[in-house]
Amino acid sequence: MRWLIALLLLAFPVAAEEVVLGLSQDEIAITTSFDGSEIFVFGAVKREAPIPEGELGVIVTIAGPSVPVTVRRKERRFGIWINTDGVEIESAPSYYAVATSANLDDVLSVRENLRHKVSVPSMIQSVSAPNTVLDASAYVNALIRIRENSGNFQLLEGKVVVDDETLFRTRIRLPAALTEGAYETRIFLTRDGDIVSQYETAIDVRKVGLERWLYSLSRNQPVLYGLMSLAIAIFAGWGASAAFSLLRN
Amino acid sequence: MQIYLPIAEVSVNAFLLLGLGGMVGILSGMFGVGGGFLMTPLLFFIGIPPAVAVATEANQIVASSFSGVLAHFKRKTVDLRMGVVLLIGGLIGAALGVVLFNYLKAQGQVDLLVKLCYVVFLGVIGGLMFIESLNAIRKTAKGGAVPTRKKHNWIHKLPFKMRFRVSGLYISVIPPILVGLCVGVLAAIMGVGGGFIMVPAMIYLLGMPTKVVVGTSLFQIIFVTAFTTMLHATTNFTVDVVLAVLLLVGGVVGAQVGTRIGVKMKAEQLRILLAIMVLLVCGKLAFDLLVMPSELYSVAAEGGH
């Protein structure tokens, strides 16, 4: 096994430039007082040769877990606005941020974007529209618009600061409404739009403490959870009533 | 103070929720309505996912109704026998309502139908109550006696008659069961206790005295919403207990205050205030349906939210 890996390593030339990464945190704990988070991504370009030719670009992406979504459009029927057509999208990330050192089009070629799925629209896959829908792209744009407005999709062009073609850093904001899961984090190093090095890691976003306990209970013991909710409700109702009669006497 | 809700998966201001709970609680105690018809749309507005809002609201109504009904038990203004009859219909209706809700959700039309239900029910009931109460107040102001509502109608010709002593009625059990059933369906699909329909139905259809109506309505709402809470908790996993606790802390205190305000007011005044509020909510919902929304598209993630 070991000789196979060694052989593979020899077969491919080592990249002239390599990315070395640091994250302010590789775990986000959702506690009761969780109100969003900011991740500080920093790193350096490691190279053993002189700085090569071409424009250097750094791209940082963070993607939350992908789930299928349905996008519906309202139309006026009989004087009121109702949902008429819908488009199903098989996979769209619940959160996606792209931070770049310059305009995305300048630091990444169209071909590389297609291959590595970096831009926001390229993350949205398998759009299946019924025959009645002629403009499926309008639905995809709507999804992007809605999620951009809520801070769940972010395109941060020029927000990666690069010093001396070696050190880079950026800050990416995670909104308060965050779903649990592994947030896939990718760093791309580009020269004239071509990716020369990439690094992948994951930020673990999970509920802790009371949040975790309640969430697991509601999924694993729904009857117990329901009864507990009712007991709290009844107790609170009785408590308030008793407290008020004491106040009156 | 921001607080993260474990099931809704959003972060909201705790004081905002306490305040909303308190306001709606006061109304709940005054009118014997659960307040869900106000709270559920308010929760949508502050960004709680609709499925979570509907389920959690049911749980919160249990608390405010329980708090309210205790005050009514002390004053002996609960018709237990009538409550139980209404409840039988209510539980059947709630089960039907959850089935209907899940069917409509699959069709993508649940929002529209829920809103249309609100507009139609709130509009008709609010309008009728408003006119009736206004007439009653006018007659009292003129110095005439308050007219007693019609004692005999088609309802008195139905079989299976039963005596309801507290309400002073001797009527068939069929109308109360039907009223309970309709309210149960609405409770499940709209995330409301159904008091805003139950109260007028008891006054105008069953001919119960207003003072007994509030306590009896609260009594049966406790059980119907408790049943709905359990159904949502076990099938959709959408009851957020943290959200419920924040709402009900404000709610139960408000309900106690409201009950005491309600005692000091005349029945006609109580009814006209409830009518105005019902009409306001109805108008707001109708407005939203008729005016072109700023965002024509909506996103629904599969799997609950």
Contacts between the chains, C-beta under 8 A, distances in Angstrom:
chain1	res1	chain2	res2	distance
A	30	B	4	5.9
A	31	B	4	7.0
A	32	B	3	5.9
A	32	B	4	5.9
A	32	B	242	7.6
A	33	B	1	7.7
A	33	B	2	6.6
A	33	B	3	6.6
A	33	B	4	6.9
A	34	B	2	7.9
A	34	B	4	4.0
A	34	B	11	6.2
A	35	B	2	4.1
A	35	B	4	7.3
A	35	B	11	5.1
A	36	B	11	7.0
A	67	B	301	5.4
A	67	B	302	6.5
A	67	B	303	6.7
A	68	B	301	7.6
A	68	B	302	4.8
A	69	B	299	5.6
A	69	B	300	6.6
A	69	B	301	5.0
A	69	B	302	6.8
A	70	B	108	7.0
A	70	B	299	7.5
A	70	B	300	4.7
A	70	B	302	6.8
A	71	B	297	5.7
A	71	B	298	7.3
A	71	B	299	5.5
A	71	B	300	7.9
A	72	B	108	5.8
A	72	B	297	6.8
A	72	B	298	5.2
A	72	B	300	6.9
A	73	B	296	5.5
A	73	B	297	5.4
A	74	B	293	6.1
A	74	B	296	4.9
A	74	B	297	7.6
A	74	B	298	7.4
A	75	B	296	7.8
A	76	B	292	7.3
A	79	B	290	6.5
A	80	B	112	7.9
A	80	B	289	4.4
A	80	B	290	6.0
A	81	B	289	6.2
A	81	B	290	7.6
A	81	B	291	7.8
A	81	B	292	6.5
A	81	B	293	5.8
A	81	B	296	8.0
A	82	B	109	7.4
A	82	B	112	4.9
A	83	B	108	5.4
A	83	B	109	6.5
A	83	B	111	7.2
A	83	B	112	6.5
A	83	B	298	7.2
A	86	B	108	5.8
A	94	B	301	7.3
A	139	B	297	6.6
A	142	B	295	7.8
A	142	B	296	7.6
A	142	B	297	3.5
A	142	B	299	7.8
A	143	B	297	7.4
A	143	B	299	5.7
A	145	B	297	7.8
A	146	B	295	6.8
A	146	B	297	6.7
A	146	B	298	7.8
A	146	B	299	5.4
A	147	B	299	7.4
A	176	B	2	6.9
A	176	B	4	6.9
A	176	B	10	6.7
A	176	B	11	3.3
A	177	B	9	6.2
A	177	B	10	4.4
A	177	B	11	6.5
A	177	B	47	7.7
A	178	B	9	7.2
A	179	B	9	5.9
A	207	B	6	6.3
A	210	B	6	7.6
A	211	B	4	6.5
A	211	B	6	4.4
A	212	B	6	7.9
A	214	B	6	4.6
A	214	B	7	7.3
A	214	B	241	6.1
A	214	B	242	6.8
A	215	B	6	4.7
A	215	B	7	6.8
A	218	B	6	7.7
A	218	B	7	6.0
A	218	B	233	7.1
A	218	B	237	5.4
A	218	B	239	7.0
A	218	B	241	7.7
A	219	B	237	6.0
A	222	B	233	5.3
A	222	B	234	4.4
A	222	B	237	6.2
A	223	B	230	7.5
A	223	B	233	7.6
A	223	B	234	5.9
A	225	B	233	5.8
A	225	B	239	7.2
A	225	B	241	7.3
A	226	B	229	6.0
A	226	B	230	4.5
A	226	B	233	3.3
A	226	B	234	6.1
A	226	B	239	6.5
A	227	B	230	7.6
A	228	B	241	7.0
A	229	B	59	5.0
A	229	B	229	6.3
A	229	B	233	6.6
A	229	B	239	5.4
A	229	B	241	4.8
A	229	B	244	6.0
A	230	B	59	6.9
A	230	B	62	6.0
A	230	B	226	5.4
A	230	B	229	6.0
A	230	B	230	7.3
A	232	B	63	7.7
A	232	B	241	6.7
A	232	B	244	7.3
A	232	B	245	6.2
A	232	B	248	7.7
A	233	B	59	5.6
A	233	B	60	7.0
A	233	B	62	4.1
A	233	B	63	3.8
A	233	B	66	6.9
A	233	B	226	7.9
A	233	B	229	8.0
A	233	B	244	6.8
A	233	B	248	5.9
A	234	B	62	6.7
A	234	B	63	7.1
A	234	B	66	5.4
A	236	B	63	4.8
A	236	B	67	7.5
A	236	B	245	7.5
A	236	B	248	5.0
A	236	B	249	6.6
A	236	B	252	5.2
A	237	B	62	7.3
A	237	B	63	4.5
A	237	B	64	6.8
A	237	B	65	7.3
A	237	B	66	3.1
A	237	B	67	3.8
A	237	B	68	7.9
A	237	B	70	7.2
A	237	B	248	7.5
A	237	B	252	5.3
A	237	B	255	7.8
A	238	B	66	6.6
A	238	B	67	7.3
A	238	B	70	6.7
A	239	B	252	7.2
A	240	B	67	4.7
A	240	B	252	3.5
A	240	B	253	5.5
A	240	B	255	7.1
A	240	B	256	5.5
A	241	B	66	7.8
A	241	B	67	5.1
A	241	B	70	4.0
A	241	B	71	6.3
A	241	B	252	7.6
A	241	B	256	6.5
A	244	B	71	7.8
A	244	B	256	4.3
A	245	B	74	7.8
